[in-house]
């Protein structure tokens, strides 16, 4: 079985820093290869994923300006990749909205993993192209999509890349895009309420520069509130692994939130607000707490400062529920069902 995995062209696979979708694609591709499948990843030329790779654009292009879904490079790369993939692939697996619009011209079964929160225009698009098999990355996302040919496959993680640190230091961590919906400003509020220092890591994209300058930067003193910039894997292991808890104070329906299971893989519990996938990932008292507001997050943080959560149990929870092996097996099973013709309903609208 030959699988064509088409990534967006902007970020390397795997990512050097920011890039949840690209980390997913890298781990899925290498996991499928380990199972004996023939895998090709369409990405950019700087990618170092451990399978066959093909590219149209030599260099990564991140950060970009404007909407990723309306970006000319994305459209050009996707069209080229699909034209190339139809020559040899048995299954074509896309990871953007643009790709589904070609499905009516392609004979091979197509699967699309949806990595973004659902907006009405995109939901209408997916319902229009009913031949595609959609993978939602949380049950909440599937409920919002509300079409018949959608499967839920939670992301998994190669936990060997993460070090579970048993002893914690007295600080909280936040890692993610510095954007209002991600809630870095709320993380600062929580830290101040709890009286526990906070370390922030993440990319400041051009579109959110004003937010960073007005809502985040004035609080940064290098001691109680510290901003360390973007974090590579080594920095991520240290930042997450040493912290009492990672704060995830989102203000949107997060489709999955890969950083939550990255923190857990480091033996660090997650304190989160209940948007999107959060209740599916955070198990109260085991891997963290789902909190109602910033005040409760601060109370839970103070509680963890007095009685840290069992880091080994947090690590075991993510290994049991969110392993990359489980994720790869579920995608492999889906591919087999599609090739057998069991996943192509006449109408996708529920």
C-alpha positions in Angstrom: 0.0 0.0 0.0 1.4 3.4 -1.0 0.2 6.4 1.0 0.7 10.0 -0.2 0.7 12.4 2.7 0.3 16.0 1.6 1.5 18.6 4.1 1.1 22.4 3.7 4.3 23.8 2.1 5.1 26.4 4.7 6.8 24.6 7.6 9.3 21.7 7.7 8.2 18.2 8.4 8.9 17.6 11.3 8.9 21.2 12.5 11.9 22.8 14.1 9.8 24.9 16.4 6.1 25.8 15.7 4.0 23.3 13.7 1.5 20.9 15.3 0.2 19.7 11.9 3.7 19.1 10.6 4.6 17.1 13.8 1.5 15.0 13.3 2.4 14.3 9.6 6.0 13.4 10.5 5.1 10.9 13.2 2.3 9.4 11.2 4.5 9.0 8.1 7.4 7.4 10.0 4.9 5.2 12.0 3.3 3.9 8.8 6.7 3.2 7.3 7.6 1.2 10.4 4.5 -0.9 9.7 5.8 -1.7 6.3 3.8 0.8 4.2 5.3 2.7 1.3 4.9 6.4 2.3 5.7 9.6 0.4 5.3 13.1 2.1 4.8 16.2 -0.1 6.3 19.1 1.8 9.1 21.6 1.3 12.7 20.8 0.5 14.0 21.7 3.9 12.0 18.9 5.6 13.9 16.0 7.2 11.1 13.4 7.7 12.4 9.8 7.6 10.4 8.7 4.5 10.4 9.5 0.8 9.7 13.2 0.3 8.9 15.4 -2.7 8.6 19.1 -3.0 7.8 22.0 -5.3 9.1 24.8 -3.0 12.7 24.4 -1.8 12.4 26.6 1.3 10.0 26.9 4.2 7.9 30.1 4.2 6.9 30.7 7.8 5.6 33.0 9.1 3.3 33.9 6.3 1.2 37.0 5.9 -2.6 36.6 5.6 -4.9 33.7 5.7 -3.2 30.3 5.1 -6.3 29.0 3.2 -6.1 31.8 0.6 -2.4 31.6 0.2 -1.1 31.1 -3.4 1.7 28.9 -2.4 -0.6 26.5 -0.6 -2.9 26.2 -3.6 0.0 25.8 -6.0 1.7 23.2 -3.9 -1.5 21.2 -3.3 -2.5 21.1 -7.0 1.1 20.0 -7.9 1.2 17.3 -5.2 -2.1 15.8 -6.1 -1.2 15.6 -9.7 2.0 13.8 -8.8 0.4 11.5 -6.3 -2.3 10.1 -8.6 0.4 8.4 -10.6 1.5 6.0 -7.8 -0.5 6.3 -4.6 -3.2 3.9 -3.4 -4.5 6.4 -0.8 -4.1 10.2 -0.9 -4.2 11.8 2.6 -4.5 15.6 2.6 -4.3 18.0 5.5 -5.8 21.2 4.2 -9.1 22.5 2.9 -7.8 23.3 -0.5 -7.1 19.7 -1.4 -10.7 18.5 -1.0 -11.8 20.6 -4.0 -9.9 18.3 -6.3 -11.5 15.1 -5.0 -14.1 14.8 -7.8 -11.3 14.6 -10.4 -9.3 11.9 -8.6 -10.0 8.2 -8.6 -8.0 7.2 -5.6 -9.7 7.2 -2.1 -9.0 10.5 -0.4 -8.8 11.2 3.4 -8.6 14.6 4.9 -7.5 15.3 8.5 -9.1 18.5 9.7 -6.7 20.4 11.9 -8.5 23.7 12.4 -11.6 24.9 14.2 -14.7 24.7 12.0 -16.1 27.9 10.4 -19.3 27.9 8.5 -17.7 28.3 5.1 -15.3 25.4 5.6 -18.0 23.2 7.0 -20.1 23.9 3.9 -17.1 23.1 1.8 -16.5 19.7 3.4 -20.2 18.8 3.1 -20.1 19.7 -0.6 -17.2 17.3 -1.3 -18.8 14.1 0.2 -16.5 11.6 -1.5 -13.7 12.5 0.9 -13.3 10.5 4.1 -12.8 13.1 6.9 -10.8 12.6 10.1 -11.7 14.7 13.0 -9.1 15.0 15.7 -11.7 15.3 18.5 -15.3 14.2 19.1 -16.2 17.9 19.7 -14.9 18.7 16.2 -16.9 15.8 14.7 -20.1 17.0 16.4 -19.6 20.5 14.9 -18.9 19.1 11.5 -22.0 16.9 11.5 -21.4 14.8 8.5 -21.7 11.0 8.2 -18.3 10.1 6.7 -16.2 11.4 9.5 -14.1 9.4 11.9 -12.5 10.6 15.2 -8.8 9.8 15.6 -7.1 11.5 18.4 -3.5 12.6 17.8 -0.7 10.5 19.2 2.8 11.3 20.3 6.2 9.6 20.2 6.8 9.8 23.9 10.5 8.7 23.5 11.1 12.3 22.4 10.0 13.6 25.7 11.7 13.3 29.1 9.4 12.8 32.1 10.9 14.8 35.0 9.8 13.6 38.4 10.8 16.6 40.4 9.2 19.9 39.5 10.4 23.5 40.0 8.1 26.2 41.3 6.9 27.8 38.1 4.1 27.5 35.6 4.5 27.2 31.9 2.7 28.4 28.8 3.6 27.3 25.3 1.7 28.2 22.1 1.1 30.9 19.6 1.0 34.3 21.3 -2.5 35.0 20.1 -5.6 36.2 22.0 -7.5 32.9 21.6 -4.6 31.0 23.1 -4.8 33.0 26.3 -1.3 34.0 27.2 -2.8 37.1 28.9 -5.0 34.8 31.0 -1.9 32.7 31.9 -0.3 35.9 33.3 -3.4 36.6 35.3 -3.4 33.1 36.7 0.2 33.3 37.7 -0.3 36.5 39.5 -3.4 35.2 41.3 -1.5 32.1 42.4 1.7 33.9 43.3 3.7 31.5 41.1 6.2 32.6 38.4 5.3 31.9 34.8 7.5 31.1 31.8 6.0 31.8 28.3 7.2 30.3 25.1 5.8 30.7 21.6 5.8 32.4 18.3 4.6 36.0 17.9 3.2 36.1 14.4 3.0 39.5 12.6 -0.8 39.6 12.8 -0.6 39.4 16.6 2.3 41.7 17.2 0.1 44.4 18.6 -1.5 41.9 21.1 2.0 40.9 22.3 3.1 44.5 22.6 0.1 45.7 24.6 -1.2 42.6 26.5 1.9 40.5 27.2 5.2 42.5 27.0 4.3 45.1 29.7 4.1 42.2 32.2 7.4 40.6 31.3 10.1 41.4 33.9 12.4 38.4 33.3 11.8 37.1 36.8 8.2 36.6 37.7 6.9 36.7 34.1 9.5 35.5 31.6 9.2 35.2 27.8 11.7 32.8 26.3 10.7 33.0 22.7 10.1 30.0 20.5 11.1 26.6 21.9 12.7 23.7 20.0 12.4 20.2 21.3 15.2 20.5 23.8 13.8 23.8 25.2 10.3 22.4 25.2 11.4 19.4 27.3 13.1 21.6 29.8 10.3 24.2 30.0 7.4 21.7 30.3 9.3 19.0 32.2 10.4 21.2 35.1 7.1 23.2 35.6 4.5 22.4 38.1 1.8 22.6 35.5 1.2 23.9 31.9 -1.5 26.5 31.5 -3.9 26.1 28.6 -6.4 29.0 29.0 -7.9 28.9 25.6 -10.8 31.1 24.4 -11.9 29.1 21.4 -12.8 25.5 20.4 -9.3 24.1 20.2 -9.5 21.2 17.7 -7.0 19.1 19.7 -4.2 20.9 21.4 -1.1 18.8 20.8 0.9 20.7 23.4 -1.4 19.3 26.1 -0.1 15.8 25.5 3.4 17.0 25.1 3.2 18.4 28.6 1.8 15.2 29.9 4.6 13.2 28.2 7.0 15.3 30.3 5.1 14.3 33.4 3.5 17.7 33.8 -0.2 18.2 34.4 -2.3 20.6 32.4 -4.6 23.2 33.8 -7.1 24.2 31.0 -10.3 26.0 30.3 -12.9 23.8 28.7 -12.9 24.7 25.1 -13.1 22.3 22.2 -11.2 19.0 22.8 -10.0 19.8 26.3 -12.5 17.6 28.2 -11.5 14.7 26.0 -7.8 15.1 26.8 -7.5 16.3 30.3 -8.6 13.8 33.0 -9.3 15.6 36.3 -7.0 14.5 39.0 -5.0 12.2 36.7 -3.5 14.4 34.0 -4.5 17.8 35.2 -7.8 19.7 35.7 -10.4 21.3 33.5 -11.1 24.6 35.2 -14.1 27.0 34.9 -12.1 30.2 34.9 -8.8 31.9 35.8 -9.6 31.9 39.5 -10.0 28.2 39.6 -6.9 27.7 37.5 -5.0 29.8 40.1 -6.4 27.7 42.9 -5.4 24.5 41.2 -1.9 25.9 40.6 -1.5 26.8 44.2 -2.7 23.3 45.1 -0.1 21.7 42.9 2.6 23.9 44.4 1.8 22.3 47.8 1.1 18.8 46.4 2.5 18.1 43.0 0.7 15.6 40.8 2.4 12.2 40.4 4.6 12.8 37.3 4.9 9.1 36.5 1.1 8.7 36.5 0.7 11.7 34.2 3.3 10.2 31.8 1.6 6.8 32.0 -1.8 8.4 31.2 -0.5 9.8 27.9 1.3 6.6 27.0 -1.9 4.6 27.5 -4.3 7.0 25.7 -2.3 9.1 23.2 0.5 7.0 21.8 1.7 7.4 18.3 1.4 3.6 17.8 -2.4 3.8 18.6 -2.8 6.7 16.2 -0.9 4.9 13.4 -2.9 1.8 13.8 -6.2 3.7 13.6 -5.1 5.4 10.4 -3.9 2.1 8.9 -7.3 0.5 9.7 -9.1 3.4 8.0 -6.9 3.2 4.9 -7.7 -0.6 4.6 -11.5 0.1 5.0 -11.3 2.8 2.3 -9.5 0.5 -0.1 -12.2 -2.2 0.6 -14.9 0.4 -0.3 -16.4 0.5 3.1 -16.0 4.2 3.8 -17.6 5.8 0.7 -21.2 6.6 1.5 -23.4 8.1 -1.2 -24.2 11.2 0.9 -22.1 12.7 3.6 -24.7 14.9 5.1 -26.1 13.5 8.3 
